[in-house]
């Protein structure tokens, strides 16, 4: 179903079974995969590459111009996977440069009024609640939930299987399997309920909790906590997920005093 009341640039490429509702706007240099649905007053802007079975609700803008003074009109890109939902008034910005770009994985649910900045990566099966703001160059790991009104600052990285409770301000990096809450944001435990529902064993959940006792509750530096984790945690999946993440972000974790970052 392609409404004659929608604006579709002649250069846009639409897959099979795409539905474009009245007053939707499809820009030039756009690709929309099979089975997608673009509802009234939604816009898909130039440089967007959208996979299959995505749904874009009223007033959302996918592939909007970057909100950054470093962008000077270059053709840049926004890559959307399959089976994603973008609710009302969501804005997703394109990248700043022709390489890279903003990337949304598969089965991501973005609730109303949320904003995803330039060059950010939202990995698969994540949920962004109402009014979430993700700044540029941030990374949100797979199967992670950002509750309503969470703010993720530029360049921050949130690991997989994380729950960030509503209204938190994330100004550094959040390691995997954790729950973060309050303001200032603080470690609130391991995301055990979701891990249990998704097939993690009780031993794995306990090992995750041991990792974060070393990091957040022993009063030692992250460097020393990593040495203890390597010696103490048996499960390779949990141990490697935690240690690899921390090494990748140069030991900078949210909710730690500055003097615990170094040895």
Secondary structure, DSSP 8 states (H G I E B T S, - for coil): -B-TTSEE-TT-EE-TT-EE-TT-EE-SS-EE-TT-EE-TT-EE-TTEEE-SS-EE-TT-EEEE---STT--S----EEE-SS-EE-TT-EEE--SSSSS-EEE-SS-EE-TT-EE-TT-EE-TT-EE-TT-EE-TT-EE-TT-EE-TT-EE-TT-EE-TT-EE-TT-EE-SBB-TTEEEETTTTEEEEE-HHHHHHTT--HHHHHHHHHHHHHHHSS---HHHHHHHHHHH---HHHHHHHHHHHHHTTT-BTT--GGGS--
